[in-house]
């Protein structure tokens, strides 16, 4: 199912060029954030990350809407982005808030046991609690669009689907990880080939010991711009592929899984038994 959904996503991207607009925007934003970080510092880049995330979410939501409604063109993409934007954003904010609270509770609990000064233990405990939380709520955005679920209902629906199809979901994550790593590895090879003359003098030991500041000084301005292009290509390809893949995978997964029990309305019937034990419904 995971491989089949990826193939369907790639075919869809070949037929719907408007789906690539999200990648263009994400790639440009990634490149701009990198250049701002290099030339203006992390203060401005950190604030730009939040704005870039909100902007990218609009186009990702548009992708979901196009796939859900089987539409084409830029106008439907923008219309769906506007229509579903807050329906997707609000569950994400709830999840982020929940993650922050979870991390705070873990830190407080460890501090009560005198382990606050052990960063490794704290990081391990946070990861142990964080991974299941993010895994269970990962499809809240697609549930909000494809099933018109509200904030908490979308989170509940995601949790139900993941818990009922854990092997399929793990397969989805493994395929997504393979695609991401394979493409980033290819970009890294291209990056090293373009900057080979700057890096050829380094030994493997020097490469392992080099600091980010030393690396930036070594590659120079040309290397900074080459890195920006690589980031643009990463966003251009990975965002449309991965989110189209996620949308199609969710649509298939939801279609093969019945809704959660707590989302199915229970019809109450009233009545009484007569003297002969027969039931009469009002």
C-alpha positions as CSV (number, residue, x, y, z in Angstrom):
1,X,0.0,0.0,0.0
2,X,2.8,2.4,0.8
3,X,4.7,1.9,-2.4
4,X,1.4,2.0,-4.5
5,X,0.5,5.3,-2.9
6,X,3.9,6.7,-3.8
7,X,3.6,5.6,-7.4
8,X,0.1,7.2,-7.6
9,X,1.5,10.4,-6.1
10,X,4.3,10.6,-8.7
11,X,1.8,10.0,-11.5
12,X,-0.4,12.7,-10.2
13,X,2.5,15.1,-10.0
14,X,3.2,14.3,-13.7
15,X,-0.3,15.2,-14.6
16,X,-0.9,18.2,-12.3
17,X,1.8,20.9,-12.7
18,X,0.0,23.2,-10.3
19,X,0.9,20.8,-7.4
20,X,4.5,21.8,-7.9
21,X,3.8,25.4,-6.9
22,X,4.0,24.4,-3.2
23,X,7.5,23.1,-3.9
24,X,8.5,26.3,-5.7
25,X,7.3,28.4,-2.7
26,X,8.9,26.0,-0.1
27,X,12.2,26.0,-2.0
28,X,12.3,29.7,-2.4
29,X,11.5,30.2,1.3
30,X,14.2,27.7,2.3
31,X,16.8,29.4,0.2
32,X,15.8,32.9,1.5
33,X,16.0,31.7,5.1
34,X,19.5,30.3,4.5
35,X,20.7,33.5,2.9
36,X,19.1,35.6,5.7
37,X,20.8,33.4,8.3
38,X,24.2,33.8,6.6
39,X,24.1,37.5,5.9
40,X,21.8,38.8,8.7
41,X,22.1,36.3,11.6
42,X,19.9,33.8,13.3
43,X,17.7,36.5,14.9
44,X,16.0,37.5,11.7
45,X,16.2,33.9,10.2
46,X,14.4,32.5,13.3
47,X,11.5,34.8,12.9
48,X,11.4,34.3,9.2
49,X,11.0,30.5,9.8
50,X,7.6,31.0,11.5
51,X,6.3,33.2,8.6
52,X,7.7,30.8,6.0
53,X,6.0,27.9,7.7
54,X,2.6,29.7,7.7
55,X,3.0,30.6,4.0
56,X,4.1,27.0,3.0
57,X,1.1,25.6,4.9
58,X,-1.3,27.5,2.7
59,X,0.0,25.8,-0.4
60,X,0.2,22.4,1.2
61,X,-3.4,22.8,2.2
62,X,-4.1,23.7,-1.4
63,X,-2.5,20.4,-2.5
64,X,-4.8,18.5,-0.1
65,X,-7.8,20.3,-1.5
66,X,-6.9,19.6,-5.1
67,X,-6.4,15.9,-4.5
68,X,-9.5,15.6,-2.4
69,X,-11.8,17.3,-4.9
70,X,-9.9,16.0,-8.0
71,X,-9.5,19.6,-9.3
72,X,-6.9,21.2,-11.5
73,X,-5.6,24.7,-12.0
74,X,-4.2,27.5,-9.8
75,X,-7.6,29.0,-8.9
76,X,-8.9,25.9,-7.2
77,X,-5.5,25.6,-5.4
78,X,-5.8,29.0,-3.9
79,X,-9.5,28.5,-3.1
80,X,-8.9,25.3,-1.3
81,X,-5.9,26.9,0.5
82,X,-8.1,29.6,1.8
83,X,-11.1,27.3,2.6
84,X,-9.1,24.7,4.6
85,X,-6.2,26.8,5.9
86,X,-7.4,27.3,9.5
87,X,-9.0,23.9,9.6
88,X,-5.5,22.5,9.1
89,X,-3.6,25.2,11.1
90,X,-5.6,24.9,14.3
91,X,-5.0,21.1,14.9
92,X,-1.3,21.8,14.3
93,X,-1.2,24.5,16.9
94,X,-3.0,22.2,19.4
95,X,-0.5,19.5,18.7
96,X,2.5,21.9,19.2
97,X,1.0,23.2,22.4
98,X,0.5,19.6,23.6
99,X,4.1,18.7,22.7
100,X,5.4,21.8,24.6
101,X,3.3,20.8,27.7
102,X,4.6,17.2,27.4
103,X,8.2,18.3,27.3
104,X,7.6,20.6,30.3
105,X,6.0,17.8,32.2
106,X,8.9,15.4,31.5
107,X,11.4,18.0,32.5
108,X,9.6,18.8,35.7
109,X,9.2,15.1,36.5
110,X,12.9,14.5,36.0
111,X,13.8,17.5,38.1
112,X,11.8,16.1,41.0
113,X,13.9,12.9,40.9
114,X,17.1,15.0,40.7
115,X,17.9,14.2,37.1
116,X,17.5,17.8,35.7
117,X,21.3,18.1,35.3
118,X,21.5,15.1,33.0
119,X,20.8,16.4,29.5
120,X,21.2,13.0,27.9
121,X,18.6,11.4,30.1
122,X,16.2,14.3,29.7
123,X,16.6,14.2,25.9
124,X,16.0,10.4,25.8
125,X,12.9,10.6,28.0
126,X,11.5,13.5,25.8
127,X,12.1,11.5,22.6
128,X,10.4,8.4,24.1
129,X,7.2,10.3,24.8
130,X,7.5,12.6,21.8
131,X,7.7,10.0,19.0
132,X,4.4,8.2,19.8
133,X,2.6,11.6,20.2
134,X,3.8,12.9,16.8
135,X,3.2,9.5,15.2
136,X,-0.4,9.3,16.4
137,X,-1.3,12.8,15.4
138,X,0.6,12.9,12.1
139,X,-2.5,12.7,9.9
140,X,-4.6,15.3,11.7
141,X,-4.1,17.8,8.8
142,X,-5.3,15.3,6.2
143,X,-8.2,14.3,8.4
144,X,-9.3,17.9,8.6
145,X,-9.4,18.2,4.9
146,X,-10.4,14.8,3.5
147,X,-13.1,14.2,6.1
148,X,-14.0,17.8,7.1
149,X,-13.1,17.0,10.7
150,X,-12.9,19.8,13.2
151,X,-9.9,20.5,15.5
152,X,-10.1,17.8,18.1
153,X,-12.0,15.4,15.9
154,X,-9.2,15.5,13.3
155,X,-6.6,14.7,16.0
156,X,-8.8,11.9,17.3
157,X,-9.4,10.5,13.8
158,X,-5.6,10.5,13.1
159,X,-4.9,8.7,16.4
160,X,-7.5,6.1,15.6
161,X,-6.3,5.5,12.0
162,X,-2.6,5.1,13.1
163,X,-3.4,2.8,16.0
164,X,-5.6,0.6,13.8
165,X,-3.0,0.5,10.9
166,X,0.3,0.8,12.6
167,X,2.2,-1.5,10.2
168,X,0.9,0.4,7.2
169,X,1.8,3.7,8.8
170,X,5.3,2.5,9.6
171,X,5.7,1.4,6.0
172,X,4.6,4.9,4.9
173,X,7.3,6.5,7.1
174,X,10.0,4.1,5.9
175,X,9.2,4.9,2.3
176,X,9.1,8.6,3.0
177,X,12.4,8.4,4.8
178,X,14.0,6.5,2.0
179,X,12.8,9.0,-0.6
180,X,14.0,11.9,1.5
181,X,17.4,10.4,2.2
182,X,18.0,9.3,-1.3
183,X,17.2,12.7,-2.8
184,X,19.2,14.6,-0.2
185,X,22.2,12.2,-0.8
186,X,22.0,13.0,-4.5
187,X,22.0,16.7,-3.7
188,X,24.9,16.3,-1.4
189,X,26.9,14.6,-4.2
190,X,26.0,17.5,-6.6
191,X,27.0,20.0,-3.9
192,X,30.4,18.4,-3.3
193,X,31.0,18.1,-7.1
194,X,30.3,21.8,-7.6
195,X,32.6,22.8,-4.7
196,X,35.2,20.1,-5.2
197,X,38.0,22.5,-5.8
198,X,37.3,24.1,-2.4
199,X,37.1,20.8,-0.5
200,X,39.7,18.6,-2.2
201,X,42.5,19.7,0.1
202,X,40.7,18.5,3.2
203,X,41.5,15.1,4.7
204,X,38.7,12.9,6.2
205,X,39.9,13.8,9.7
206,X,39.7,17.5,8.9
207,X,36.2,17.1,7.5
208,X,35.0,15.5,10.7
209,X,36.6,18.1,12.9
210,X,35.6,21.2,10.8
211,X,33.2,23.6,12.4
212,X,30.3,25.3,10.5
213,X,32.0,28.7,10.6
214,X,35.2,27.2,9.2
215,X,33.2,25.4,6.4
216,X,31.4,28.6,5.4
217,X,34.8,30.5,5.3
218,X,36.2,27.7,3.2
219,X,33.4,27.5,0.6
220,X,33.1,31.3,0.3
221,X,30.3,33.3,-1.2
222,X,30.0,31.1,-4.2
223,X,29.5,28.1,-1.9
224,X,26.8,29.9,0.0
225,X,24.8,30.6,-3.2
226,X,25.3,27.0,-4.4
227,X,23.9,25.8,-1.0
228,X,20.9,28.1,-1.5
229,X,20.3,26.5,-4.9
230,X,20.5,23.0,-3.3
231,X,18.0,24.0,-0.6
232,X,15.7,25.4,-3.3
233,X,15.9,22.1,-5.2
234,X,15.2,20.1,-2.0
235,X,12.0,22.1,-1.3
236,X,11.0,22.0,-4.9
237,X,11.0,18.3,-5.1
238,X,10.4,16.9,-1.6
239,X,7.5,19.1,-0.6
240,X,5.1,18.2,-3.5
241,X,6.2,14.6,-3.5
242,X,5.9,13.9,0.2
243,X,2.7,15.8,0.8
244,X,1.0,14.5,-2.3
245,X,2.1,11.0,-1.1
246,X,0.7,11.7,2.4
247,X,-2.6,12.8,0.9
248,X,-3.1,9.8,-1.3
249,X,-1.9,7.4,1.4
250,X,-4.4,8.9,3.9
251,X,-7.2,8.8,1.4
252,X,-6.5,5.1,0.8
253,X,-6.0,4.4,4.5
254,X,-9.2,6.2,5.5
255,X,-11.2,4.4,2.8
256,X,-10.1,1.0,4.2
257,X,-10.8,1.8,7.8
258,X,-14.2,2.5,9.4
259,X,-14.6,5.7,11.3
260,X,-13.8,5.7,15.0
261,X,-16.5,4.5,17.3
262,X,-16.7,7.8,19.1
263,X,-17.4,9.6,15.9
264,X,-20.4,7.5,15.0
265,X,-23.6,8.9,16.4
266,X,-25.5,6.5,18.7
267,X,-29.2,6.5,18.1
268,X,-31.1,6.3,21.3
269,X,-34.5,4.6,21.3
270,X,-37.2,4.9,23.9
271,X,-40.1,2.7,24.7
272,X,-41.4,0.1,27.2
273,X,-42.5,-3.5,27.6
274,X,-46.1,-4.4,27.9
275,X,-47.5,-7.0,30.3
276,X,-46.7,-9.8,27.8
277,X,-43.0,-8.8,27.5
278,X,-43.4,-7.2,24.0
279,X,-41.3,-4.1,23.3
280,X,-43.1,-1.0,22.0
281,X,-40.8,1.8,20.7
282,X,-42.0,5.4,21.0
